[in-house]
Amino acid sequence: MDSRRKWKNPAGTRTYYAWRSMHARCRDQGNPHYGGRGIVVCPEWVSYDRFYEDMGECPVGHSLDRTDNDAGYAPTNCRWVTIRAQLNNQRRNRRITYKGKTQTLAQWAEELGVRLDTLSKRLSRLPIEGAMQPGTIRPPWRHGTRYGYETGCRCDDCRIAHNKRMREYRVKMEGKVR
């Protein structure tokens, strides 16, 4: 080993920068997510070589993640994960338990095949059983309804229903103006 080298394992790699950033985050007492919250690095990981032995080389497209966000950096609490997995492991995520299974809102939206904002809006308006239905929960449209006209149907029934609704709306708005 070259006597000028500080570490036995290669520095200047993704693994090295992950180790260095981990220490910087935890030393910064002004960082409310790490050092300011009491997140610490285990004493063994002061040495980059020991960190490298425990964690191995960082795979491409991965980053260092703590399994338990309230515990510090230690071999039993750290792993290499993709950005997507790391985003699902944030404290600020909304976690929903449905049929005995707990996942983030984003994970449920993906599993159900609906957009994230759609699921979020459903949960704000419906009980969880209704909101967690896969696909669309919009009732099928019928002639003579507001939705029939809004979807492009211009039959007499839909036009009449739409005109009636608009008349009622204008009367309501006139009452508010006065």
Secondary structure, DSSP 8 states (H G I E B T S, - for coil): --TT-S-SS-SSSHHHHHHHHHHHHHH-TT-TTTGGGT--B-GGGGSHHHHHHHH-S--TTEEEEESSTTS-B-TTTEEEEEHHHHHHT-TTS-EEEETTEEEEHHHHHHHHT--HHHHHHHHHHS-HHHHT-SS--S----TTSHHHHHTT--SHHHHHHHHHHHHHHHHHHHHHH-
